[in-house]
Amino acid sequence: MSKVEDFLTQEEERAIVEAIRVAEKNTSGEIRVHIEKTTSEVPFDRALEVFHELKMNETQLQNGVLIYLAVADKKFVICGDKGINDTVQNNFWDTTKNIMGAHFKNGNFKQGLVDGILRAGEELKKHFPWSEDDTNELSNEISKG
């Protein structure tokens, strides 16, 4: 098995998908997680590529969020779409990154992702609240590369 398949157990993956579902109950924002072994690119640039590959740039309100991890490189990126970036301050993701990074340093990857996802949902709710006509535009499943 590759490092990506070994990174999280099936139970941990289910907990992360559930965190996405819970976070998205409060916001029209769409949250995805993508995990891959490594990248030869700058992690942020690779995250943007994945963002487009997953069609996250096609949400109605341009409020998709990708949490990208390059496992072997020990790098992660949070990137939001234009609708988010045009609305929030430049340091919008700092608290979420700090929460996740603290867990990751201790090897608590599942908890870091869960806490980061829930925090992202809370932050998104302030600018992109859930509405009656909201639909889940993107899969909640973890994608892997």
Helices and strands as residue ranges (DSSP letters): H 3-7, H 10-24, E 30-36, H 43-53, G 56-58, E 64-70, E 75-80, H 82-85, H 94-105, H 109-127, E 143-144
